[in-house]
Amino acid sequence: MPAFERHVFVCHNTRPADAPRPSCTTDGKSELFTQLQTLSKAAGLGATVRINKSGCLDQCEHGPTVVVYPDAVWYGKVQPEDAAAIVEEHLVGGRPVERLRTAEECINTKSCPHRG
């Protein structure tokens, strides 16, 4: 079997309600993950794209978070209804969905203006 061309990681981290940082999922389930998986398979990407659940991606203030590798495209505030755009525009069309991208200055930094 050939290697996957892309891996899509969907944060599934769940924190207690009183945690200082928010959770990407509140119940450990993810309609977003299910939508991405279903739509990517329907688009014929099952052999080339792998949709994975992940633990914390450390972008809690931008959650739910999705990252696509090897493209290194980070998406934030992603909702299940955004899954079709990610699959159609990015995974099929090769163009990241700009309206969902997390700002570069917010990735891998403690100084992002969204962090409390």
C-alpha positions as CSV (number, residue, x, y, z in Angstrom):
1,M,0.0,0.0,0.0
2,P,1.4,3.4,-0.9
3,A,2.1,6.0,1.8
4,F,-0.6,8.5,2.6
5,E,-0.2,11.9,0.8
6,R,-1.7,13.8,3.7
7,H,-2.5,13.3,7.4
8,V,-5.3,15.3,9.0
9,F,-5.2,15.6,12.7
10,V,-8.3,16.6,14.6
11,C,-7.9,17.6,18.2
12,H,-10.0,15.4,20.6
13,N,-8.6,16.8,23.8
14,T,-11.2,17.1,26.6
15,R,-10.6,19.2,29.7
16,P,-12.7,19.7,32.8
17,A,-15.2,22.5,32.7
18,D,-13.2,24.6,35.2
19,A,-9.8,24.2,33.3
20,P,-7.9,27.4,32.6
21,R,-7.8,26.6,28.9
22,P,-10.8,25.5,26.7
23,S,-11.3,22.0,25.2
24,C,-11.6,21.1,21.5
25,T,-14.3,18.6,22.4
26,T,-16.6,18.7,25.4
27,D,-17.6,15.1,25.5
28,G,-14.7,13.2,23.8
29,K,-16.8,12.8,20.6
30,S,-16.3,14.8,17.5
31,E,-18.9,15.3,14.8
32,L,-16.1,17.3,13.0
33,F,-13.9,14.2,12.9
34,T,-16.7,12.1,11.6
35,Q,-17.6,14.6,8.9
36,L,-14.0,14.9,7.7
37,Q,-13.6,11.1,7.6
38,T,-17.0,10.5,5.8
39,L,-16.5,13.3,3.3
40,S,-12.9,12.4,2.5
41,K,-13.9,8.8,1.8
42,A,-16.8,10.0,-0.3
43,A,-14.4,12.1,-2.3
44,G,-12.3,9.0,-3.1
45,L,-9.4,10.0,-0.8
46,G,-9.5,7.0,1.4
47,A,-6.2,5.6,0.0
48,T,-4.3,8.9,0.0
49,V,-5.6,10.9,3.0
50,R,-5.7,9.7,6.6
51,I,-8.0,11.5,9.1
52,N,-6.7,11.0,12.7
53,K,-7.9,11.9,16.1
54,S,-5.2,13.6,18.1
55,G,-4.5,14.6,21.6
56,C,-3.9,18.3,22.5
57,L,-2.3,20.3,19.7
58,D,-1.7,23.2,22.1
59,Q,-4.0,25.6,20.2
60,C,-6.8,25.4,22.7
61,E,-7.9,29.0,22.3
62,H,-8.3,28.4,18.6
63,G,-10.2,25.1,19.0
64,P,-11.6,23.0,17.6
65,T,-8.2,22.7,15.8
66,V,-7.3,20.7,12.7
67,V,-3.9,20.4,11.2
68,V,-3.0,19.0,7.7
69,Y,0.4,17.5,7.1
70,P,2.8,17.6,5.3
71,D,1.2,21.0,4.3
72,A,1.6,22.3,7.8
73,V,-1.7,24.1,7.5
74,W,-3.4,24.8,10.9
75,Y,-7.1,25.5,11.0
76,G,-8.9,27.0,14.1
77,K,-12.5,27.4,15.3
78,V,-13.4,24.6,12.9
79,Q,-17.0,23.4,13.0
80,P,-18.6,20.3,11.4
81,E,-20.1,22.4,8.7
82,D,-16.6,23.5,7.7
83,A,-15.6,19.9,6.9
84,A,-16.8,20.0,3.3
85,A,-14.7,23.1,2.5
86,I,-11.6,21.5,4.0
87,V,-12.2,18.3,2.0
88,E,-13.2,20.0,-1.3
89,E,-10.9,23.0,-1.3
90,H,-7.8,21.7,0.5
91,L,-7.7,17.9,0.3
92,V,-9.1,17.6,-3.2
93,G,-8.3,21.0,-4.7
94,G,-4.9,21.6,-3.0
95,R,-5.9,25.1,-1.8
96,P,-6.0,25.8,2.0
97,V,-9.3,27.3,3.3
98,E,-8.0,30.7,4.2
99,R,-11.0,31.8,6.3
100,L,-10.3,28.9,8.7
101,R,-6.5,29.2,8.9
102,T,-5.0,30.0,12.3
103,A,-2.7,33.1,12.1
104,E,0.9,32.2,11.8
105,E,1.9,34.4,14.7
106,C,-0.4,32.2,16.9
107,I,1.1,28.8,16.2
108,N,3.7,27.5,18.6
109,T,3.9,30.7,20.7
110,K,2.9,31.7,24.2
111,S,2.4,35.3,23.1
112,C,-0.7,34.9,20.9
113,P,-3.2,37.6,21.6
114,H,-5.9,34.9,22.0
115,R,-4.3,33.3,25.0
116,G,-5.6,34.6,28.3
